[in-house]
Amino acid sequence: MVDKLIKDKEDTVLASVPDKMKPSIEENFNTQTKEIYKVLDDMTVIKNDESNKVYNKCFLLTAIIAILGLAAVPFNKMKETELGKTKPEFVV
C-alpha cells in the first residue's frame, strides 16, 4: 500500500519536472522510501512490544484473581449442621 502511494506521488511529480531534474528527484524518492520503511519497521517493533506488555499485565491480573479465588475456597464450605436444617421445597 505504501509502495503504491509513493509510486503515484512520484509519477505525478516526475510528470511536471524537467528532464534534467528527474534523476535527482528519483533519488530523493528512493531515499524517502527507505526512511519510510525504517520508520514502519520501528513502529512495528514498538507495537509488538507494547502489545506484549499489555498481554503480560492481563495474564498477571488473571493470575492474581485466580489465586485469590483459590485462597477463598476453604472458607466457602457449609457446615453439616446447616445442611440438615434446610427444608426441601416441593413444587406442586
Number of C-alpha atoms within 10 A of each C-alpha: 6 11 10 9 9 16 14 12 12 16 11 11 13 16 10 9 11 8 9 8 10 15 11 10 15 15 11 13 16 14 11 13 16 12 12 14 13 12 12 13 12 12 12 12 12 12 12 12 11 12 12 12 11 12 11 12 12 12 11 12 12 12 12 12 12 12 11 11 11 11 11 11 9 8 8 8 8 8 8 8 8 8 9 8 8 8 7 6 6 5 4 3
